[in-house]
Amino acid sequence: MRLKELFEGISYQGQLPQGEAELVTIDSRKVCPGAVFVCTRGGRFDGHDFAAGALENGAAAVVTDHPLGLEREVVVPDTRRAYALLCHNYFGNPAKKLKLVAVTGTNGKTTVTYLLKQILEYAGFRCGLIGTIRSEVDQMEIPAKFTTPEAWDLAALFARMVSAGCSHVLLEASSQALDQLRLYGLQFEVGLFTNLTRDHLDYHGTMENYYQAKRSLFDQTNAAVINLDDAWGRRLAAEIPPQRVMTCSVERDEADLTGKNLELRADGVQFEMVGKDFIQRIRFPMPGGYSAHNALVAAGGALLLGIDPATVARALTHSPGVRGRCEVLYSGKFTIICDYAHTGDGIEKVLSGLRPFVKGRLLALFGCAGQRDRAKRAPMAQAAMRYADLIVLTSDNPRAEDPYEILADVEPELKKGKIPYFVEVERRRAIRLALSLLQDQDVLVLCGKGHEDYQVIDGVTIYLDEHRIVADWLRQQGLAGSGQEKEQE
């Protein structure tokens, strides 16, 4: 692409260099002849320090936010914003040919995006999905590195989705991505807000900063769906022009979309979805009251996209659920559930949602992530102690932090309670320990990994799939086929 076309609509100083662009990147290691290197500032590096080297490696241009005195230098007011626009220009602005929908919040983003995709596909649309578990181009699956990719990867995915005939894209909008302007320049048909609880404060510093990052999404949306049962959601709803907002709730009658006569069951939730001029009965196959919130938020998004209430209700009732989100791995003599809960609020929601249906004991296995907000650890232990009859404390992703130090950080909280617990640093052994403790009618919840099939220890990513570990154990115990267990490929 000619540089003149690449920079169309972008404010810059001086004259553009002549030439063609083969790539747009913010990673100096990817610079090759014909690349446009955009100098952005991060927590550890400043891309401006690598601008001269990029030119030596054949860059067609370097984009800076202040003059460096280099040839083929293009100065813009904000390199992050320019990078996003350059990426979308390079791929021909495919996002403008799609209806974009973004979901943000601490918990529930993945579930809501998958539910929305299921509803839209049930209604006959082809969709793309970008999120934590993976990206999907219609039915083709692509591994995900980040919840919300950088602008180059986003634009490339949008282009593939257009080529595949997709009409809608469901996207998880993380707070870091919003803060880093990865979604800059995009306009969303609908933005959805699930909730806000303590998380990512190692990055944002304060809850207010965290909220403002989430809040920024709604400056780029034509309409919004907001969970009114969340205090931050009520604040958000008050800050957005009311004509652009659909509120939903299972607790507040003033919401535009409500869930009435909620019935919690071991295999899901049942409720009436009530709108201004309709009532639809939904039987949703994911347990826990929070599942009703997620289903309602997804339903609100589908309604704003023009899907009729009856179709929305049928799609949610026929939903297969979401991998790693309160997912039943086995149900027979006892029940084994896998969930992504990795915060105090997440553990609270999944365990409290299951507690009323447990006829035996409720066992909870969890670990705390390394190199993340340490203040999250005590609330996770406290939530487990409130609902579990037995706890197994283990590792999550320790990363470069000593896993034994993480356990030592959490165990004093467990010692304060009267709930029996075990500590096993190696997660695979911890899972097998928890499985060996199961008795008839017990329920075991494996918290933290969900869809993930890996663990990060001291900078090394190792294979660890809890679905596989459980399936192998069931076979060894002669229980495979004796209940309803997940098939493993």
Buried (B, 14 or more C-beta within 10 A) or exposed (E): BEBEEBBEEBEBEEEBBEBEBBBBBBBBEBBBEBBBBBBBEEEEEEBBEBBBEBBEBEBBBBBBBEEBEBEBBBBBEEBBBBBBBBBBBBBBBBBEEBBBBBBBBBBBBBBBBBBBBBBBBBBEBBBBBBBBBEBBBBEEEBEBEBBBBBBBBBBBBBBBBBEBEBBBBBBBBBBBBBBBBBBBBBEBBBBBBBBBBBBBBEBBEEBEBBBBBBBBBBEBBEBBBBBBBBEBBBEBBEEBEEEBBBBBBBEEEEBBBBBEEBEBEBBBBBBBBBBEEBEBEBBBBBBBBBBBBBBBBBBBBBBBBEBEBEBBBBBBBEBEBBBBBBBBBBBBBBBBBBBBBBBBBBBBBBBBBBBEBBEBBBBBBBBBBBEBBBEBBBBBBBBBBBBBBBBBBBBBBBBEBEBEEBBEBBEEBBEEBEBEBBBBBBBBEBBBBBBEBBEEEBBBBBBBBBBBEEBBBEEEEEEBBBBEBBBBBBEEEEBBEEBEBBEEE
